[in-house]
Amino acid sequence: MKILSIHQESQGVYGPPRITAELHDRGEVITEKTVAKIMRSLGVSGISPRTFKVRTTVIDPFASFPDDLVQCQFDQGRLDAVWTSDIAYLTCGEGDMYLCAIKDEHSKKVLGWSVADHMRTELVLGALEMAVAERGGNAAGTIMHSDRGSQYSPASGGPPR
């Protein structure tokens, strides 16, 4: 049976979507629902791509954090009043990566970003340097708001608040 053969060729990884695509590539006409039904009847299934969630917010227990200066009012009615930042985990073909982005909350424009294979402070600093350069080197008076991840903590060498 072709479905079982493709499943075995993938070392048990492929589920109905990939097996259906492979069958289509081989000239077969079949729906994903039919493939799923046949796989259930054979007692085989694919492996989910990710069964874990990566924690990108790691709070430094020794860091002190300033008061929330914006009180959830991120759009202050003008450019460069409040910038926000976050780190996202990316699964890539070459390996896992992290993306840090900095956004102006009035214009909603991403001003700076940085990608690395780590979540150290340098990731945030790279994005911050790009954002400041985007604004002509002047970010005086801008509030940088982020979660309480250790990369953003002044105590761990992160950007000042």
OpenMM code with the backbone's topology and positions (N, CA, C; nanometers):
from openmm import Vec3, app, unit

residues = "MET LYS ILE LEU SER ILE HIS GLN GLU SER GLN GLY VAL TYR GLY PRO PRO ARG ILE THR ALA GLU LEU HIS ASP ARG GLY GLU VAL ILE THR GLU LYS THR VAL ALA LYS ILE MET ARG SER LEU GLY VAL SER GLY ILE SER PRO ARG THR PHE LYS VAL ARG THR THR VAL ILE ASP PRO PHE ALA SER PHE PRO ASP ASP LEU VAL GLN CYS GLN PHE ASP GLN GLY ARG LEU ASP ALA VAL TRP THR SER ASP ILE ALA TYR LEU THR CYS GLY GLU GLY ASP MET TYR LEU CYS ALA ILE LYS ASP GLU HIS SER LYS LYS VAL LEU GLY TRP SER VAL ALA ASP HIS MET ARG THR GLU LEU VAL LEU GLY ALA LEU GLU MET ALA VAL ALA GLU ARG GLY GLY ASN ALA ALA GLY THR ILE MET HIS SER ASP ARG GLY SER GLN TYR SER PRO ALA SER GLY GLY PRO PRO ARG".split()
positions = [
    Vec3(0.0849, -0.1181, 0.0000),
    Vec3(0.0000, 0.0000, 0.0000),
    Vec3(0.0895, 0.1246, 0.0000),
    Vec3(0.0581, 0.2203, -0.0852),
    Vec3(0.1416, 0.3385, -0.1053),
    Vec3(0.1493, 0.4266, 0.0194),
    Vec3(0.0382, 0.4436, 0.0910),
    Vec3(0.0366, 0.5294, 0.2109),
    Vec3(0.1316, 0.4741, 0.3157),
    Vec3(0.1243, 0.3471, 0.3407),
    Vec3(0.2110, 0.2843, 0.4398),
    Vec3(0.3571, 0.2915, 0.3963),
    Vec3(0.3827, 0.2738, 0.2671),
    Vec3(0.5187, 0.2817, 0.2148),
    Vec3(0.5779, 0.4208, 0.2367),
    Vec3(0.5015, 0.5270, 0.2061),
    Vec3(0.5497, 0.6649, 0.2255),
    Vec3(0.5717, 0.6915, 0.3736),
    Vec3(0.4809, 0.6439, 0.4572),
    Vec3(0.4945, 0.6621, 0.6020),
    Vec3(0.6233, 0.5967, 0.6516),
    Vec3(0.6538, 0.4772, 0.6038),
    Vec3(0.7755, 0.4075, 0.6448),
    Vec3(0.9002, 0.4760, 0.5894),
    Vec3(0.8934, 0.5276, 0.4644),
    Vec3(1.0065, 0.6004, 0.4057),
    Vec3(1.0423, 0.7244, 0.4877),
    Vec3(0.9401, 0.7852, 0.5498),
    Vec3(0.9638, 0.9053, 0.6316),
    Vec3(1.0039, 0.8689, 0.7746),
    Vec3(1.0261, 0.7403, 0.7994),
    Vec3(1.0619, 0.6896, 0.9318),
    Vec3(0.9535, 0.7207, 1.0343),
    Vec3(0.8272, 0.7181, 0.9884),
    Vec3(0.7138, 0.7379, 1.0772),
    Vec3(0.6831, 0.8821, 1.1113),
    Vec3(0.7481, 0.9761, 1.0425),
    Vec3(0.7293, 1.1184, 1.0723),
    Vec3(0.6077, 1.1760, 1.0002),
    Vec3(0.5896, 1.1428, 0.8736),
    Vec3(0.4845, 1.2040, 0.7918),
    Vec3(0.3453, 1.1664, 0.8399),
    Vec3(0.2588, 1.2672, 0.8460),
    Vec3(0.1180, 1.2481, 0.8757),
    Vec3(0.0368, 1.2678, 0.7485),
    Vec3(-0.0956, 1.2758, 0.7603),
    Vec3(-0.1812, 1.2893, 0.6415),
    Vec3(-0.1469, 1.4044, 0.5473),
    Vec3(-0.1141, 1.5253, 0.5961),
    Vec3(-0.0853, 1.6334, 0.4999),
    Vec3(0.0361, 1.6037, 0.4104),
    Vec3(0.1442, 1.5577, 0.4709),
    Vec3(0.2647, 1.5319, 0.3924),
    Vec3(0.2490, 1.4084, 0.3033),
    Vec3(0.1825, 1.3070, 0.3556),
    Vec3(0.1618, 1.1872, 0.2728),
    Vec3(0.0733, 1.2206, 0.1534),
    Vec3(-0.0304, 1.3014, 0.1754),
    Vec3(-0.1170, 1.3434, 0.0651),
    Vec3(-0.0368, 1.4199, -0.0390),
    Vec3(0.0477, 1.5117, 0.0057),
    Vec3(0.1308, 1.5895, -0.0872),
    Vec3(0.2237, 1.4972, -0.1654),
    Vec3(0.2825, 1.4010, -0.0977),
    Vec3(0.3724, 1.3066, -0.1649),
    Vec3(0.2968, 1.2236, -0.2687),
    Vec3(0.1765, 1.1795, -0.2339),
    Vec3(0.0944, 1.1037, -0.3292),
    Vec3(0.0581, 1.1889, -0.4511),
    Vec3(0.0261, 1.3168, -0.4261),
    Vec3(-0.0043, 1.4071, -0.5382),
    Vec3(0.1177, 1.4225, -0.6288),
    Vec3(0.2376, 1.4342, -0.5665),
    Vec3(0.3607, 1.4451, -0.6453),
    Vec3(0.3824, 1.3215, -0.7320),
    Vec3(0.3329, 1.2083, -0.6850),
    Vec3(0.3483, 1.0821, -0.7587),
    Vec3(0.2314, 1.0577, -0.8552),
    Vec3(0.1440, 1.1587, -0.8693),
    Vec3(0.0364, 1.1489, -0.9667),
    Vec3(-0.0931, 1.0873, -0.9158),
    Vec3(-0.1023, 1.0613, -0.7866),
    Vec3(-0.2235, 1.0023, -0.7292),
    Vec3(-0.3260, 1.1117, -0.6996),
    Vec3(-0.4526, 1.0796, -0.7135),
    Vec3(-0.5608, 1.1719, -0.6800),
    Vec3(-0.6293, 1.1174, -0.5554),
    Vec3(-0.6117, 1.1885, -0.4430),
    Vec3(-0.6667, 1.1447, -0.3150),
    Vec3(-0.6758, 1.2665, -0.2237),
    Vec3(-0.7722, 1.2662, -0.1347),
    Vec3(-0.7869, 1.3791, -0.0418),
    Vec3(-0.7145, 1.3489, 0.0893),
    Vec3(-0.6827, 1.4541, 0.1605),
    Vec3(-0.6164, 1.4403, 0.2902),
    Vec3(-0.7055, 1.3641, 0.3890),
    Vec3(-0.8372, 1.3887, 0.3831),
    Vec3(-0.9294, 1.3176, 0.4726),
    Vec3(-0.9269, 1.1672, 0.4473),
    Vec3(-0.9180, 1.1288, 0.3220),
    Vec3(-0.9115, 0.9857, 0.2888),
    Vec3(-0.7809, 0.9252, 0.3391),
    Vec3(-0.6712, 0.9974, 0.3210),
    Vec3(-0.5419, 0.9496, 0.3707),
    Vec3(-0.5484, 0.9335, 0.5227),
    Vec3(-0.6050, 1.0315, 0.5915),
    Vec3(-0.6161, 1.0247, 0.7376),
    Vec3(-0.6993, 0.9045, 0.7805),
    Vec3(-0.8093, 0.8792, 0.7111),
    Vec3(-0.8974, 0.7661, 0.7428),
    Vec3(-0.8231, 0.6335, 0.7240),
    Vec3(-0.7499, 0.6212, 0.6149),
    Vec3(-0.6740, 0.4985, 0.5879),
    Vec3(-0.5640, 0.4801, 0.6926),
    Vec3(-0.4953, 0.5898, 0.7275),
    Vec3(-0.3896, 0.5798, 0.8282),
    Vec3(-0.4461, 0.5343, 0.9629),
    Vec3(-0.5630, 0.5890, 1.0018),
    Vec3(-0.6271, 0.5452, 1.1263),
    Vec3(-0.6586, 0.3966, 1.1231),
    Vec3(-0.7094, 0.3513, 1.0091),
    Vec3(-0.7447, 0.2087, 0.9970),
    Vec3(-0.6208, 0.1191, 1.0041),
    Vec3(-0.5042, 0.1730, 0.9619),
    Vec3(-0.3788, 0.0978, 0.9682),
    Vec3(-0.3096, 0.1122, 1.1040),
    Vec3(-0.3597, 0.2062, 1.1848),
    Vec3(-0.2998, 0.2279, 1.3170),
    Vec3(-0.1685, 0.3022, 1.3135),
    Vec3(-0.1493, 0.3884, 1.2132),
    Vec3(-0.0257, 0.4681, 1.2046),
    Vec3(-0.0611, 0.6164, 1.2095),
    Vec3(0.0353, 0.6941, 1.2575),
    Vec3(0.0161, 0.8389, 1.2619),
    Vec3(0.1510, 0.9067, 1.2465),
    Vec3(0.1472, 1.0339, 1.2129),
    Vec3(0.2696, 1.1120, 1.2001),
    Vec3(0.3109, 1.1684, 1.3343),
    Vec3(0.4228, 1.2362, 1.3340),
    Vec3(0.4739, 1.2993, 1.4555),
    Vec3(0.4480, 1.4485, 1.4450),
    Vec3(0.3930, 1.5081, 1.5508),
    Vec3(0.3695, 1.6526, 1.5528),
    Vec3(0.5027, 1.7247, 1.5453),
    Vec3(0.5070, 1.8370, 1.4719),
    Vec3(0.6339, 1.9065, 1.4536),
    Vec3(0.6962, 1.9557, 1.5834),
    Vec3(0.6152, 2.0028, 1.6781),
    Vec3(0.6705, 2.0519, 1.8033),
    Vec3(0.5752, 2.0151, 1.9157),
    Vec3(0.6274, 1.9453, 2.0127),
    Vec3(0.5448, 1.9069, 2.1269),
    Vec3(0.5856, 1.9832, 2.2525),
    Vec3(0.6661, 2.0888, 2.2354),
    Vec3(0.7087, 2.1685, 2.3496),
    Vec3(0.6982, 2.3157, 2.3141),
    Vec3(0.6953, 2.3982, 2.4153),
    Vec3(0.6898, 2.5430, 2.3952),
    Vec3(0.8180, 2.6023, 2.4499),
    Vec3(0.8843, 2.6828, 2.3694),
    Vec3(1.0086, 2.7452, 2.4100),
    Vec3(0.9778, 2.8667, 2.4953),
    Vec3(1.0417, 2.8761, 2.6105),
    Vec3(1.0259, 2.9931, 2.6963),
    Vec3(1.1248, 3.0999, 2.6530),
    Vec3(1.0732, 3.2134, 2.6075),
    Vec3(1.1628, 3.3232, 2.5704),
    Vec3(1.1688, 3.4291, 2.6792),
    Vec3(1.0789, 3.4238, 2.7770),
    Vec3(1.0837, 3.5173, 2.8894),
    Vec3(1.1388, 3.4442, 3.0103),
    Vec3(1.2625, 3.4752, 3.0432),
    Vec3(1.3273, 3.4179, 3.1603),
    Vec3(1.3572, 3.5342, 3.2534),
    Vec3(1.2849, 3.5407, 3.3648),
    Vec3(1.2975, 3.6549, 3.4561),
    Vec3(1.4187, 3.6360, 3.5461),
    Vec3(1.5005, 3.7401, 3.5552),
    Vec3(1.6158, 3.7411, 3.6440),
    Vec3(1.5648, 3.7657, 3.7856),
    Vec3(1.5781, 3.6692, 3.8757),
    Vec3(1.5219, 3.6854, 4.0102),
    Vec3(1.5913, 3.7931, 4.0931),
    Vec3(1.7100, 3.8367, 4.0522),
    Vec3(1.7831, 3.9372, 4.1275),
    Vec3(1.7699, 4.0777, 4.0683),
    Vec3(1.7023, 4.0892, 3.9561),
    Vec3(1.6902, 4.2190, 3.8893),
    Vec3(1.5784, 4.3009, 3.9525),
    Vec3(1.5988, 4.4302, 3.9532),
    Vec3(1.4915, 4.5208, 3.9955),
    Vec3(1.4390, 4.5879, 3.8696),
    Vec3(1.3097, 4.6080, 3.8648),
    Vec3(1.2474, 4.6660, 3.7475),
    Vec3(1.1798, 4.7966, 3.7839),
    Vec3(1.1876, 4.8944, 3.6947),
    Vec3(1.1218, 5.0224, 3.7216),
    Vec3(0.9699, 5.0088, 3.7111),
    Vec3(0.9009, 5.1111, 3.7561),
    Vec3(0.7552, 5.1131, 3.7453),
    Vec3(0.7141, 5.1123, 3.5981),
    Vec3(0.5929, 5.0638, 3.5725),
    Vec3(0.5362, 5.0649, 3.4384),
    Vec3(0.4982, 5.2094, 3.4060),
    Vec3(0.5770, 5.2756, 3.3244),
    Vec3(0.5574, 5.4177, 3.2952),
    Vec3(0.4415, 5.4450, 3.2006),
    Vec3(0.3946, 5.3440, 3.1277),
    Vec3(0.2883, 5.3685, 3.0305),
    Vec3(0.1523, 5.3181, 3.0769),
    Vec3(0.1484, 5.2349, 3.1796),
    Vec3(0.0215, 5.1840, 3.2350),
    Vec3(-0.0717, 5.1318, 3.1250),
    Vec3(-0.0156, 5.0541, 3.0342),
    Vec3(-0.0896, 4.9916, 2.9226),
    Vec3(-0.1461, 5.0925, 2.8225),
    Vec3(-0.1058, 5.2159, 2.8265),
    Vec3(-0.1439, 5.3170, 2.7270),
    Vec3(-0.0256, 5.3321, 2.6314),
    Vec3(-0.0128, 5.2378, 2.5408),
    Vec3(0.1058, 5.2315, 2.4568),
    Vec3(0.1099, 5.3412, 2.3508),
    Vec3(-0.0031, 5.3760, 2.2921),
    Vec3(-0.0051, 5.4831, 2.1925),
    Vec3(-0.0275, 5.6144, 2.2660),
    Vec3(0.0789, 5.6938, 2.2754),
    Vec3(0.0740, 5.8217, 2.3459),
    Vec3(0.0422, 5.9383, 2.2527),
    Vec3(0.0054, 5.9077, 2.1274),
    Vec3(-0.0359, 6.0134, 2.0350),
    Vec3(0.0753, 6.0776, 1.9551),
    Vec3(0.1956, 6.0273, 1.9674),
    Vec3(0.3077, 6.0835, 1.8906),
    Vec3(0.4138, 5.9765, 1.8685),
    Vec3(0.4935, 5.9961, 1.7657),
    Vec3(0.6037, 5.9046, 1.7368),
    Vec3(0.7065, 5.9072, 1.8490),
    Vec3(0.7713, 5.7965, 1.8687),
    Vec3(0.8842, 5.7827, 1.9605),
    Vec3(0.8500, 5.8107, 2.1070),
    Vec3(0.7236, 5.8056, 2.1427),
    Vec3(0.6874, 5.8185, 2.2842),
    Vec3(0.7106, 5.6849, 2.3542),
    Vec3(0.6622, 5.5762, 2.2922),
    Vec3(0.6760, 5.4420, 2.3499),
    Vec3(0.7182, 5.3445, 2.2407),
    Vec3(0.8260, 5.2732, 2.2670),
    Vec3(0.8667, 5.1616, 2.1844),
    Vec3(0.8446, 5.0344, 2.2654),
    Vec3(0.8027, 4.9283, 2.1995),
    Vec3(0.7893, 4.7989, 2.2663),
    Vec3(0.8812, 4.6988, 2.1989),
    Vec3(0.9132, 4.5951, 2.2739),
    Vec3(1.0027, 4.4938, 2.2210),
    Vec3(0.9635, 4.3570, 2.2738),
    Vec3(0.9909, 4.2563, 2.1934),
    Vec3(0.9697, 4.1189, 2.2355),
    Vec3(1.0638, 4.0290, 2.1570),
    Vec3(1.0802, 3.9074, 2.2082),
    Vec3(1.1643, 3.8077, 2.1442),
    Vec3(1.0766, 3.6897, 2.1044),
    Vec3(1.0944, 3.6420, 1.9812),
    Vec3(1.0186, 3.5278, 1.9316),
    Vec3(1.1155, 3.4155, 1.8946),
    Vec3(1.0704, 3.2935, 1.9145),
    Vec3(1.1465, 3.1737, 1.8798),
    Vec3(1.1076, 3.1303, 1.7395),
    Vec3(1.2060, 3.1035, 1.6549),
    Vec3(1.1809, 3.0633, 1.5174),
    Vec3(1.2432, 2.9268, 1.4905),
    Vec3(1.1664, 2.8365, 1.4327),
    Vec3(1.2203, 2.7087, 1.3901),
    Vec3(1.2582, 2.7224, 1.2435),
    Vec3(1.3843, 2.7012, 1.2139),
    Vec3(1.4350, 2.7189, 1.0775),
    Vec3(1.4989, 2.5897, 1.0288),
    Vec3(1.5153, 2.5793, 0.8997),
    Vec3(1.5776, 2.4617, 0.8415),
    Vec3(1.7221, 2.4428, 0.8858),
    Vec3(1.7927, 2.5507, 0.9086),
    Vec3(1.9334, 2.5439, 0.9480),
    Vec3(1.9522, 2.5325, 1.0985),
    Vec3(1.8457, 2.5464, 1.1756),
    Vec3(1.8553, 2.5420, 1.3218),
    Vec3(1.7617, 2.6446, 1.3821),
    Vec3(1.7515, 2.6422, 1.5115),
    Vec3(1.6604, 2.7330, 1.5796),
    Vec3(1.7223, 2.8707, 1.5950),
    Vec3(1.6376, 2.9735, 1.5824),
    Vec3(1.6832, 3.1120, 1.5896),
    Vec3(1.5893, 3.1919, 1.6797),
    Vec3(1.6338, 3.3104, 1.7188),
    Vec3(1.5532, 3.4016, 1.7976),
    Vec3(1.5490, 3.5361, 1.7257),
    Vec3(1.4313, 3.5980, 1.7280),
    Vec3(1.4102, 3.7274, 1.6644),
    Vec3(1.3686, 3.8268, 1.7711),
    Vec3(1.4380, 3.9379, 1.7786),
    Vec3(1.3994, 4.0481, 1.8659),
    Vec3(1.3568, 4.1635, 1.7757),
    Vec3(1.2393, 4.2191, 1.8037),
    Vec3(1.1895, 4.3311, 1.7245),
    Vec3(1.1519, 4.4457, 1.8171),
    Vec3(1.1705, 4.5675, 1.7680),
    Vec3(1.1332, 4.6884, 1.8416),
    Vec3(1.0379, 4.7673, 1.7538),
    Vec3(0.9231, 4.8035, 1.8113),
    Vec3(0.8157, 4.8684, 1.7361),
    Vec3(0.7762, 4.9992, 1.8027),
    Vec3(0.7545, 5.1017, 1.7203),
    Vec3(0.6981, 5.2278, 1.7695),
    Vec3(0.5480, 5.2059, 1.7858),
    Vec3(0.4956, 5.2293, 1.9037),
    Vec3(0.3555, 5.1996, 1.9309),
    Vec3(0.2574, 5.3011, 1.8735),
    Vec3(0.3045, 5.4154, 1.8275),
    Vec3(0.2134, 5.5107, 1.7627),
    Vec3(0.1976, 5.4764, 1.6146),
    Vec3(0.3097, 5.4596, 1.5449),
    Vec3(0.3040, 5.4301, 1.4013),
    Vec3(0.2856, 5.2816, 1.3742),
    Vec3(0.3125, 5.1979, 1.4731),
    Vec3(0.3087, 5.0502, 1.4604),
    Vec3(0.4177, 4.9992, 1.3676),
    Vec3(0.5159, 5.0824, 1.3389),
    Vec3(0.6258, 5.0450, 1.2507),
    Vec3(0.7353, 4.9739, 1.3305),
    Vec3(0.7863, 4.8641, 1.2737),
    Vec3(0.9020, 4.7980, 1.3328),
    Vec3(1.0246, 4.8821, 1.2959),
    Vec3(1.0915, 4.9330, 1.3975),
    Vec3(1.2053, 5.0213, 1.3760),
    Vec3(1.3380, 4.9466, 1.3718),
    Vec3(1.3450, 4.8374, 1.4459),
    Vec3(1.4695, 4.7613, 1.4511),
    Vec3(1.4421, 4.6160, 1.4801),
    Vec3(1.5330, 4.5331, 1.4345),
    Vec3(1.5202, 4.3899, 1.4602),
    Vec3(1.6585, 4.3272, 1.4585),
    Vec3(1.6660, 4.2113, 1.5209),
    Vec3(1.7916, 4.1381, 1.5260),
    Vec3(1.7590, 3.9894, 1.5323),
    Vec3(1.8391, 3.9079, 1.4652),
    Vec3(1.8207, 3.7627, 1.4653),
    Vec3(1.9519, 3.6995, 1.5088),
    Vec3(1.9419, 3.5990, 1.5966),
    Vec3(2.0617, 3.5283, 1.6429),
    Vec3(2.0229, 3.3869, 1.6858),
    Vec3(2.1239, 3.3058, 1.7082),
    Vec3(2.0982, 3.1699, 1.7555),
    Vec3(2.1007, 3.1623, 1.9082),
    Vec3(2.0892, 3.2766, 1.9730),
    Vec3(2.0894, 3.2838, 2.1193),
    Vec3(1.9936, 3.3928, 2.1651),
    Vec3(1.9660, 3.3962, 2.2954),
    Vec3(1.8780, 3.4991, 2.3520),
    Vec3(1.9538, 3.5899, 2.4485),
    Vec3(2.0790, 3.6119, 2.4246),
    Vec3(2.1564, 3.6978, 2.5144),
    Vec3(2.1243, 3.8447, 2.4878),
    Vec3(2.1743, 3.9280, 2.5749),
    Vec3(2.1490, 4.0719, 2.5696),
    Vec3(2.1878, 4.1326, 2.4348),
    Vec3(2.2903, 4.0787, 2.3696),
    Vec3(2.3354, 4.1321, 2.2408),
    Vec3(2.2233, 4.1285, 2.1365),
    Vec3(2.1333, 4.0312, 2.1482),
    Vec3(2.0194, 4.0217, 2.0563),
    Vec3(1.9341, 4.1475, 2.0663),
    Vec3(1.9040, 4.1892, 2.1887),
    Vec3(1.8223, 4.3085, 2.2123),
    Vec3(1.8994, 4.4342, 2.1729),
    Vec3(2.0263, 4.4406, 2.2092),
    Vec3(2.1059, 4.5593, 2.1773),
    Vec3(2.1165, 4.5822, 2.0266),
    Vec3(2.1283, 4.4753, 1.9503),
    Vec3(2.1325, 4.4884, 1.8041),
    Vec3(2.0053, 4.5499, 1.7491),
    Vec3(1.8904, 4.5037, 1.7982),
    Vec3(1.7618, 4.5591, 1.7539),
    Vec3(1.7474, 4.7040, 1.7985),
    Vec3(1.7915, 4.7332, 1.9201),
    Vec3(1.7820, 4.8700, 1.9729),
    Vec3(1.8706, 4.9664, 1.8940),
    Vec3(1.9908, 4.9230, 1.8603),
    Vec3(2.0806, 5.0078, 1.7800),
    Vec3(2.0191, 5.0385, 1.6438),
    Vec3(1.9552, 4.9388, 1.5827),
    Vec3(1.8911, 4.9604, 1.4534),
    Vec3(1.7746, 5.0580, 1.4662),
    Vec3(1.6968, 5.0448, 1.5735),
    Vec3(1.5818, 5.1339, 1.5943),
    Vec3(1.6274, 5.2782, 1.6144),
    Vec3(1.7307, 5.2980, 1.6945),
    Vec3(1.7827, 5.4335, 1.7183),
    Vec3(1.8374, 5.4920, 1.5878),
    Vec3(1.9079, 5.4124, 1.5102),
    Vec3(1.9599, 5.4593, 1.3807),
    Vec3(1.8456, 5.4955, 1.2869),
    Vec3(1.7375, 5.4176, 1.2888),
    Vec3(1.6195, 5.4465, 1.2051),
    Vec3(1.5611, 5.5832, 1.2371),
    Vec3(1.5720, 5.6243, 1.3629),
    Vec3(1.5208, 5.7552, 1.4067),
    Vec3(1.6294, 5.8621, 1.4058),
    Vec3(1.7342, 5.8405, 1.3288),
    Vec3(1.8375, 5.9424, 1.3104),
    Vec3(1.9300, 5.9576, 1.4288),
    Vec3(1.9407, 5.8562, 1.5130),
    Vec3(2.0317, 5.8603, 1.6270),
    Vec3(1.9751, 5.9279, 1.7493),
    Vec3(1.8501, 5.9725, 1.7430),
    Vec3(1.7912, 6.0431, 1.8573),
    Vec3(1.6709, 5.9663, 1.9107),
    Vec3(1.6846, 5.9151, 2.0317),
    Vec3(1.5734, 5.8464, 2.0980),
    Vec3(1.5513, 5.9040, 2.2372),
    Vec3(1.6001, 6.0259, 2.2584),
    Vec3(1.5865, 6.0890, 2.3899),
    Vec3(1.4388, 6.1031, 2.4257),
    Vec3(1.4043, 6.0629, 2.5468),
    Vec3(1.2673, 6.0743, 2.5950),
    Vec3(1.1772, 5.9573, 2.5571),
    Vec3(1.2279, 5.8643, 2.4786),
    Vec3(1.1478, 5.7482, 2.4385),
    Vec3(1.1444, 5.6465, 2.5520),
    Vec3(1.0262, 5.5948, 2.5804),
    Vec3(1.0115, 5.4891, 2.6803),
    Vec3(1.0212, 5.3558, 2.6086),
    Vec3(1.1126, 5.2698, 2.6540),
    Vec3(1.1294, 5.1355, 2.5987),
    Vec3(1.0555, 5.0407, 2.6919),
    Vec3(0.9477, 4.9789, 2.6417),
    Vec3(0.8650, 4.8903, 2.7233),
    Vec3(0.8808, 4.7465, 2.6740),
    Vec3(0.9018, 4.6548, 2.7666),
    Vec3(0.9173, 4.5136, 2.7302),
    Vec3(0.8641, 4.4275, 2.8432),
    Vec3(0.8664, 4.2964, 2.8200),
    Vec3(0.8338, 4.2070, 2.9301),
    Vec3(0.9511, 4.2093, 3.0284),
    Vec3(0.9493, 4.1235, 3.1257),
    Vec3(1.0547, 4.1249, 3.2269),
    Vec3(1.1613, 4.0192, 3.2027),
    Vec3(1.1849, 3.9879, 3.0773),
    Vec3(1.2888, 3.8914, 3.0442),
    Vec3(1.4260, 3.9436, 3.0839),
    Vec3(1.5147, 3.8524, 3.1187),
    Vec3(1.6466, 3.8921, 3.1678),
    Vec3(1.7271, 3.9689, 3.0639),
    Vec3(1.6981, 3.9499, 2.9339),
    Vec3(1.7715, 4.0211, 2.8301),
    Vec3(1.7458, 4.1712, 2.8370),
    Vec3(1.6339, 4.2105, 2.8954),
    Vec3(1.5966, 4.3512, 2.9029),
    Vec3(1.6346, 4.4134, 3.0376),
    Vec3(1.6884, 4.3349, 3.1279),
    Vec3(1.7175, 4.3805, 3.2633),
    Vec3(1.8491, 4.4563, 3.2718),
    Vec3(1.8475, 4.5767, 3.3292),
    Vec3(1.9728, 4.6503, 3.3470),
    Vec3(2.0727, 4.5723, 3.4321),
    Vec3(2.0246, 4.4910, 3.5275),
    Vec3(2.1132, 4.4162, 3.6153),
    Vec3(2.1927, 4.3109, 3.5393),
    Vec3(2.1384, 4.2612, 3.4291),
    Vec3(2.2103, 4.1590, 3.3526),
    Vec3(2.2789, 4.2191, 3.2303),
    Vec3(2.2963, 4.3493, 3.2295),
    Vec3(2.3649, 4.4140, 3.1189),
    Vec3(2.2742, 4.4497, 3.0034),
    Vec3(2.1441, 4.4378, 3.0232),
    Vec3(2.0485, 4.4701, 2.9184),
    Vec3(2.0344, 4.6207, 2.9011),
    Vec3(1.9506, 4.6606, 2.8077),
    Vec3(1.9324, 4.8026, 2.7813),
    Vec3(1.8764, 4.8755, 2.9029),
    Vec3(1.9187, 4.9979, 2.9279),
    Vec3(1.8615, 5.0749, 3.0388),
    Vec3(1.7163, 5.1088, 3.0074),
    Vec3(1.6389, 5.1243, 3.1089),
    Vec3(1.4959, 5.1549, 3.0911),
    Vec3(1.4743, 5.3039, 3.0900),
] * unit.nanometer
topology = app.Topology()
chain = topology.addChain("A")
for resn in residues:
    res = topology.addResidue(resn, chain)
    for name in ("N", "CA", "C"):
        topology.addAtom(name, app.Element.getBySymbol(name[0]), res)
